Amino acid sequence: KEYEIRKEENKKFCLKLGINFVDCDYDIANWYARVKGMEYDPERGRRCTACFDMRMERTALYAHEHGFDAIATTNSTSRWKDAKQVDDSGHRAAERYEGLIYWTHDWQTDEMTMRKYQISANERFYKQEYCGCSYSLRDSNAWRKANGIPKIQIGGDMAGLGNRYFTDPVVDADEESQNVVDEFFAQANEIATAGKDVKERKKLLETYRNRRKHEADDGRINGLNNW
């Protein structure tokens, strides 16, 4: 459901801009096969690399088959993603085909981040609360529970935390501040050290129980629903 929601947002925006939307649809069986054995890797770990590789390889193949000379991805615009990790996947994919390049740019500056959220607010885009994979959903909800934060809501008019849609570029950009992102991954990487040991994972999660991040005056917690 989350995948379909995000795809429909892309299709509507392409229609508005007069750009053809190419649907190289989601191959879930291939994805699970690629990430087997990485189910408990942390965000930005091997599983994410495998995921980016799969996406970029398919993009590069389509570009090669249809005469495009460059590819790029919005994944590298988010501070929730490791730009080098994303870009490396793009370069590897493009190198498979002569004459094809992967377009590298520093999309994560304060200016570019604000511009991204200005567009998102103007278009009132759906605000996703996690990266999109089932393991991220599992771990994000476990982290939220340990921090006393509502679980992720997929679809509907209400998000688990904050607004369902992008509406305020300043607030939205603050949710992706470098401090917020760094704090999240510091905790996530520590929890990931427990691997498949459920008891140890719960023990580490307990460390963060009732710990609040960027608590606003109205009691909302920012920085957790803006991937």
Helices and strands as residue ranges (DSSP letters): H 2-17, H 28-34, H 46-65, E 70-71, G 74-77, H 83-94, E 101-102, H 110-123, H 134-146, H 169-174, H 178-192, H 198-206
